[in-house]
Amino acid sequence: MALVYGDLHIHIGRTKEGKAVKITASPALTLENIIRAAEQKGLRLVGIVDAACRGVLEELWALANTQILQPIPDGGYRWGKVTIFLGSEVEIACGQGRAAHFLGFFPSLQAVQEYTSLIWPAVTNSHLSTQRLKMDADSWLQAVLTCGGVAVAAHAFTPHKGVYGSCVRRLGEMFRNPELIVGLELGLSADTSMALGISDTHRQAYLANSDAHSPGTIAREFTAYDLPNISFRAWRDALMNGGKGVAAVHGMDPRLGKYYRSFCSHCMLLAAGDDAVLACPQCGRKMITGVWDRVREIADCRGQAPRKPPYQVHIPLAMLPGVGPITYGKLLREVGTELEILYHASLDEISRAAGEQTASCIRKFREGRFHIQPGGGGRYGKVTWKVTQTQ
């Protein structure tokens, strides 16, 4: 068994020909740049969630035909040192004008091609990312399973298209067989302890992925898997029984997320306190519901929750105070990958490359000596250092 770091929610901004895929993503987010960024970050496994988009699928076939993409016998493709899983993010209506995002992952290009033949008649934007489906949830899930795929709820708790965050209290409200959704992404504003408050989530594997819209945001969250080999089959098996092969979930402190607490855009007020806040205490208007507030609203777990892999707070290197672009680049050139720098490299080596102040920043991160100004209303939180007598 080997520990494998994977980020399985990465978008394509543009195809090789320059055609837009994810409109809100950076044009620099191409397949080639994703592989380069994954290597710099220290990932061995990435998931492309726009593989079912027309232009991306054509590009993937071309890469396979020229043997840049090497098929793995048990599913997946290898590009250099990085393994790629092919995924599809879709938007499914859940009633009352609301919708949620889900991910399907597939073992091969042939499986993706078969999947597209099933869903494209119901797709309104087949060349663009996060395809909107005129198809019910059960029909989409059946299409994924028919093609040998795996279904995951994307950023499950966010107010923007998260299934728990904006649609339902229980997956059974959308799916006849909700147990066939085998994993759920915690998202940038939630962690394991929050998810465990909702008993409906206990059967799923908890995952952390970046939902990257630029090369720099790849691996801002990731999952550590304990796998016998890096393949689609081994990963699929790791998700069974609530995530038996998930070693750890490396997610940002939820307070760094853009939707951690409810926010009133009229009063510019961020919710506070120990109770869920859904309406503005000043003007009475409905607030942009925060993830923490929504989870508190629908939490129902009163007994003992199942054990889940540890949630390890991760802060991207570029978010640490004092680590600017020049320092970041120097660390990558002289020390190693981002994950090596954050977790494994000696502080002496970091100091020689980027100075004692940078080494001190990373030491404080490793020791948890930081605090967070919480985010909300579409704005990320901010990392600052604790002021203590030992500093």
N, C-alpha and C positions, 0 to 999 in steps of 0.2 A: 504494500500500500504506500502511496505517496501523497503528500500534501500539495494540492493544486489551487492556485489563486485564480478565480474566474470572475469576470464582469460580463454578464449576459444580457445587458440592455444598452446597446450602442446603436445610434442612428446613423444613417448616411445623409450627408448634407447635399452632395452632388455626385453624379456618376462620373466616370472617367471622361465622358464627352461633355461634361459641364452642365448636364440637365439636373434641375432641382428635384430633390426627393423629399427631404424634410425641410419645409420652407423656413422654419424657425431655427434651423441648425446652421452652423458655420459652413461656408463653401469648402473650407479646408478639410472637412470631415469626409474624406474619400476612403475607399477600401484600403488603398496602399498606406495612407497616413494613419489609419486605425491600427494596422499591423505595426508600424513604426512606433506609435505612441504606446501600444501594449508592451512592446519590448522595453521601452524606456521606463515604463511604470513598474515592470516586473511581473506582468500577467502571463500565464501560460494558456489561458482559455478565454475567448471572447465570444459574445453572441451578437450577431447582426440581425436586428429586428425589422429590417426593411427588405429581406431577401425575396419576399413575394411581390415586390413592386416591379413593374415591367422592365424598366431600364436596369435596375440592379440585378434582376434575375438573368438578363441577357449578359451582363458583364461577368457574373459568376460563372455562367456556362463557358464564356470565352477563356476565363482564367483556368477552368478545369481542362478545357481542350488543349491549352498550351502547357499543361502540367504544372502551372504555378500553384494551383490548388491540388494537393495530393489527397485522394480519398483514403479514409481510415476504414479498415474492414468492419468494425463494429459501429460505424457511423461518425460523421464529422469530417472535417478537412484540415489538413495541415498546410500552413503557409510559413515556411521557415521554421522557427521555433514555437510558433503560436498555433494553437488549434482553434478552428472556427466552427461554431454551431450556427445553423441557419434558422432564423426566426421570422415571425410575422406578428406585428402589433396591429390589433384591430379595435375599432370602436363599436360597441353594441348598445343599442337603446335599451333602457330599463324602465321606461314609462315616465309620464309626466314631464316630458321634455328633457329627461336626464339620460346620461350614457356613461359607460365605463369602458376602460381599456383592459384588454387581455392579450397575452402572448402565447403563440404556438411555436414550438421548436421541432425541427425535423432532422432525420438522420442523413438525408442525402438531397442532392439537387432533383433527382427523380421524384422524391417524395414531395418536395416543394412544388414541382411542376404539376403533380397530381392534385395537390391541395389547391393551387390556383385555379385549376379547371373546375373545382367544386365551388369556390367562393366568388370568382370574378363576375359571374352573372349578377351577383348581389352587391358588387362593389361600385361605389360612385366615383372613386378616385384611384384607379388601378395603378397609375404611375407614381402616385405620391405616398408618403409615409402615413402610418396610422390610418389604415383604410377603413372607411365608414361602411358598415354592412347593412343592407336591407335584408337582414336574416336574423332569426331569433337565436338566442343564446345556445339552446340545445342543438340546433342545426350546425352552428359554428363548431361547437365542441365535438360533435360527431364527425365533422369533416377533418378536424385535427387528428382524432383517434383513428379514423379510417386510413389515414396516410402514415400511420406509425408515429405520430407526434405526441408531444407532451404539452399540457395546458397549464398556464400560470396566470394568476391575477397580477396585473401590473400596478405598481405604486398604490397598493390596495387601500390606503387610508387617506389619501390626499383629497381635498375638496374639488380638485380639478380632475374629474374622470376616474377617481378611485372607487372601486366597487363598494367598499364599506364607507368611504368618505363622502360619496355623493349619491349613492343609489339605494343600497339595501342594508338591512341589519344582519341578514343571514343569506348565504349563497343560495340556499334552497328557494329563495324568492325569485331567483333568475334561472336556476338549473334544476331539472328533475333529479339528476344524480350529481350533487355538488362535490361528492368525494372524488370525482374524476378530475377535478382541479387539484393537482397534486402539490402545487407550490404557490406561495404568494410573496410578492416583494413588499418589504416593510416600508420602503420609500424614505426620502431624506428627512422627514419630520416625525418618524416613529422608530421605536426600538422593540426588542423582544418583550420586555416587561409590559409595554403598552398593549401589544398584540395579544398577550396571554390573558388580558382582562376580558377578551371576547371568546367565549367557549367555542364558537363556530369555527375559529381559526385553528384549533388545536390539532386537527388531523393533517393539516398541510405542513410542508417543509417551509420554514422561514428563510428567505433569501435577501441578500443585499446586492443591488446593482446600481450603476451610476445614472442610467437614463441620460447618457452623454449626448450633448448637443454641440460639443466642440472637442477637439483632441485633448485639450487641457483638462477637461472634466472626466475623462476616462479614468476609472479606478478610484473616483472619489468615494465610492462604496464598492465593496466586493465581497465574495464569499470564499471561504477556504473549504475545499472538498477533500475527503480522504478516499482516494480512488485507486483501484488495482491497476488501472491504465487510463489514459486520457482518451475517452471515446464517448460517443453519444449513449451507447448502451450502459456503460459504467456510470455515467452521470444520471441517467434515468433511474437506474437502480438506487443511486444514492438518495434520491428524493422520496423513495418509498418509506412507508411506516413513519410518516411525519418528519422525514429527513435523516434517516439513519446514517447516511454517509456525509452529512454536513458536519465539518469539524468546528467551524466558528463562523460567525457573521460579523464582518468588519464594516460597521456603519458609522456615519457621522453622528455626533451628539445631536439628538433630535431638535434641540433648541437652535441649531444652525440652519435648520430648514426654513424655507420661505413661508410655510403655512403651519408653523408649530402652534401658535395661539391665534384665536379669533381676532379679527381686525375690522374696525369701522372706517371705511374710506371717506365717510362724511366728516367725522370728528377726528380722524387720524389717530384713533385710540386703539392701543393693543391691549387685549384682555390680560388680566392678572388674577391671582387668587387661586384657591384650591377647588373651586367648583366650575363646572362647564359654563361658559358664557356664550350664548347664541344671539342675544339681542344687545345692542349698545346700551350701557347703563346711563349714558348721557342723553341720547336722542331717541332711543327706543327702536331704531332701525335694525333690520336683520344684518348681522355681521358676516363677513367672509369667514366661514367656520374653520377654526383651527383644528389640526389633527388631534392634538391633545384634548380639546374640548369635545370633538366628535366621539373619540374613543371613550371618554368619560360618560358621554350621553348614552351610548349603546352597550357599555360593558355589563356583563352579566355573570362573570365567573366568581362565584362565592366560595367554592371549594378549592381543593388542591389542584393546581394546574400541572400539566405534564412537564417533564424536564425537556428543555431545548438546549441546543448547543450555545456556548457562551456568546454574548454580544460584546464585542470589543470596540470601544470607541475609537474611530479613525478620523483623523483630521488631515486632509490633503496638505502636502508639503507647502504648496503655494499659498495656503490660507494661514500659515503660521506667521505671526507678526515678526518682521525683520527679514523674511525670506522673499526678496524681490526677484524679478526675472533674471538679472545677472547672476545673483547667488545661486538661483535654482539651476541655471545652465551649467555653472561651474561644478556644482555638486554632482550632476549627472555625468559630466565628463570625467571627473577625477575620483569619484567614490563608487558609483554604481547606480542601480535602478532606484526609483523613488521609494519602493517598499523596502529595499535594503537599507537606504539612508534612514528612513523613519524607524525601523525596527531592529536592524541587525548590525549596521556598521559601527565601528568603535568611535567614540566621541573624539578621541585624539585624531583619527583619520579625518573626521568631519572638520575639526578645528584647523588642521593643516591645509585643507582645501578651501575653506570659506571663512575661517576666523573663529575666535573663541565665542563671539556673540551668537553666531549661528549654531555652534555646538551647544551653547547654553539653551537656546530655543528648543532644540530637539531633545535635550535632556529634560526640560520642563514638560514637554509633551509626553515623553515616556513615563514620567513620574505622575502625570495627571495634574500638574500644577498650573492649571489654566481655568478661566471661567468664561462664561458665554453671555453675551448680550443677545437675548432671544430674538428670533426672526418672526415674521408674520406679515400677512397682507401682500405677499409677493416679494418681500425683501428678506435676504438671507440674514442670519445672525452673524455675530462677529466674535472672534477669539481674542481674548485679552489675558494677560498674565496676572495671577494672584499676587497681591502684595503681602509678603510674610516676612518675619524677622530673619528667616534663614536665607533670603534671597540676597 
